[in-house]
Every structure is written in structure tokens, then in C-alpha cells.
């Protein structure tokens, strides 16, 4: 590898680390606010809060899972169609490297969204995928 390429990679790594560090600080602050809020509610409402939240989440989860899945499907179709259109344009053009990188990045996000959605479905509906069935007698 040439030293110019190594320097370019180091520069990109520094730039990526800055955005990663910023995202971690923001996430930590949001987590602290949410955790502090739940601690405050637990102190003021007592143990009834956890039971209340669990009951509400059990009611909301199937519907939220369905809505989230539909949204992921819609976003996936839009991103996929745009990527196919851009790929055709890329094939007809002088095959610019940054254009194909942009397409690959969008498709990578698409895979990430669908994977996270699948994980959330498995976590929110444990009986749906465990082989558990109800039978009438």
C-alpha cells in the first residue's frame, strides 16, 4: 500500500472516530435522562409503576411490532428501487466509484434495518417462534 493511501485511511478513521465519540456521548446523555426519569417515577409511584408499564407494553407490543414491520418493508422497497435505478445509471455512466459506494452504503443500511426488525420481532413475540401452540380440547 502506498503511504498516501495509508494517510487517507488514517484521516478517514479520525473523522469516523469523532462522529462515533459524539454519538456515544449523546447516547449516554439520553440513557442518563431516561434512567433518571424511571428512577424518579419509581420513587414517587412505587412498585406499581413496573407492573403498569409491563401491562401496557404487553398490550402495545403486537401492534407496534406490526407497524414497525410495515414501515421497514415500505422503507426497504423505496431504498431498493432507488438503488436499482442508481445502479442502472451507474452502468450507463462512466462507472464513478463514489456512486457505487453510495449505493452499497444504502443497501447496507437496508440490511441493518431488516436485521434489527427481525431481532425485535423475535424479542417481542417469544411465543410466536418457540413452537408453542394452543390446542382446543
Number of C-alpha atoms within 10 A of each C-alpha: 5 6 8 9 10 11 11 11 12 12 12 11 11 12 11 12 12 11 11 12 11 12 12 12 12 12 12 12 12 12 12 12 12 12 12 12 12 14 13 12 14 14 11 10 11 11 11 9 15 14 10 10 11 11 11 11 13 12 11 11 15 14 11 14 18 12 12 15 18 12 13 17 16 12 15 19 13 11 17 16 12 14 19 12 12 16 17 11 13 16 11 9 9 8 12 10 9 9 14 16 11 13 19 14 13 17 16 11 13 18 13 12 17 16 12 12 18 14 11 15 20 15 12 16 14 11 11 12 11 9 8 9 8 6 5 3 3
